Amino acid sequence: MFEKLVEIICNYVEVEPEKITPNSRFMEDLGFTSFDFMSMLGEIEDTFDIEVDETEVVKIRTVGEAVDYIQGLADAN
């Protein structure tokens, strides 16, 4: 799941995949804008066949938190 998310992240920002860690913060470390982040969420929904809750997803700050959130949704399906 982490590797797939890193692959998706690299579609939106210019960061070397090996520089992305679970502690990488989307805005501060990876350079995401709000628009980038919301666009990426659409791809995540399609890729993992989940539906994110926008009120929950705004609390996600790091790649690790995103993996945990996506995994939780995927497990619930």
C-alpha positions in Angstrom: 0.0 0.0 0.0 2.8 2.5 0.9 4.7 1.8 -2.4 1.5 2.3 -4.4 0.7 5.6 -2.6 4.3 6.8 -3.2 3.8 6.1 -6.9 0.6 8.1 -6.9 2.2 11.0 -5.0 5.0 11.2 -7.6 2.3 11.9 -10.2 1.4 15.1 -8.4 4.7 16.5 -7.1 8.3 16.4 -8.3 9.9 14.3 -5.5 12.1 11.3 -5.8 10.2 8.2 -4.6 13.1 7.2 -2.3 12.8 10.5 -0.5 9.2 9.8 0.6 8.8 8.3 4.0 5.8 7.5 6.2 6.7 10.7 8.2 6.8 12.9 5.0 4.2 15.7 5.4 2.2 16.4 2.2 2.3 20.2 2.3 5.5 21.0 4.2 7.8 18.3 3.0 6.4 17.2 -0.4 5.2 20.6 -1.6 1.5 19.7 -2.2 -1.0 22.5 -2.7 -4.6 22.0 -1.6 -5.6 21.4 -5.2 -2.9 18.8 -5.7 -4.0 17.0 -2.6 -7.7 17.0 -3.6 -6.8 15.8 -7.1 -4.7 13.0 -5.7 -7.6 11.9 -3.5 -9.7 11.2 -6.6 -7.0 9.0 -7.9 -6.6 7.2 -4.6 -10.4 6.6 -4.5 -10.2 5.0 -8.0 -7.0 3.0 -7.4 -8.1 1.5 -4.1 -11.8 1.4 -4.8 -12.7 3.4 -1.7 -14.6 6.6 -0.9 -12.8 9.1 1.3 -14.7 11.3 3.8 -13.5 14.9 3.1 -14.1 15.9 6.8 -11.7 13.1 7.9 -9.1 13.5 5.1 -8.3 17.1 5.9 -6.8 15.8 9.2 -4.2 13.8 7.3 -0.8 15.4 7.4 1.7 12.6 6.7 2.0 9.8 4.2 1.9 7.3 7.0 -1.4 8.7 8.2 -2.8 8.5 4.7 -1.7 4.8 4.4 -3.4 4.0 7.7 -6.6 5.8 6.6 -6.7 4.1 3.2 -6.0 0.7 4.8 -8.8 1.2 7.2 -11.3 2.1 4.4 -10.1 -0.8 2.3 -10.4 -3.2 5.2 -14.0 -2.0 5.8 -15.0 -2.9 2.2 
